[in-house]
Amino acid sequence: MASTSVTCVVQASPEAAGDLIGSFHALPGRPEAVEVRWSGRFVPEGERRGGRGSLRHIHRDGLEALATAIETR
């Protein structure tokens, strides 16, 4: 089984983040920043190498796109 977790701090208010995603953590003392954590796990079929790296890459790219979407609103 492969599993991974990726965290990203996005420079946006909880209200702005809430418009796009449902799960985030407001950072204490930083009203214009939220922490988003995505995680996942799966059992790959066939080839067992690279699963964790692929999953981490997908999550990282998704969080970067989310940050860009929020920051350009």
N, C-alpha and C positions, 0 to 999 in steps of 0.2 A: 504494500500500500504506500502511496506517495501522499504527503501532506505538506502544506506550506501556509505561511501567514505573512501578509505584507501590510505595512502601516504607512500612511502618508498624512502629513499635516497640511491642511488646505487653508489658505488665507481667505476665509469667508465667515460671515456670521452664521450662527446656528440656523437662523431663519432661511438664509440663502442656501445652505447645505440641505436643509429639510425639504426645500422645493424640488431637489433632484434625487435625493436618496433618503431612505428611511432610517438608516443606522449610522450614527456617528457619536463622538464623545466631545462635548464642549470642553475646552481647555481652561482650567481655573486661571483667572487673572489675564486671560487673553480673549476678550469678547469677540474679536474678529478672526479667530482661528478655531478650527475643529480638527479632530483626529479621526480618520477613517481607517478601519481595519477590515480587510477581507481575508478570508481563509477558505481553504477547501481541501478535500482529500478524495482520492479515488484509487481503485485497483486497476492498473493498466492491463490490457490484454496483450499477449505476445511479448514484445520487447519490454523489459522492465527498467532499463536505464533511461534517464532523461525525463522521467515523469515529473519529478519534483521541480526541476529547472523550468520545464515548460509551463507548469502551473504558476510558478512564481513570476515568470515572464508575462503571462496573460494578466495576472493580477496587477503587476507593476504598471503595465501599459494602460490598463483600465483606470487605475488610480490617477495616472498622469493625465489621461483624457478628462477624467472627472474634475481634477484641479483646474485644468484649462477652461473647461466649460463654466465652472463656477466663477473663476477670476475674470472672465470676459463678459459676464452678464451685466 
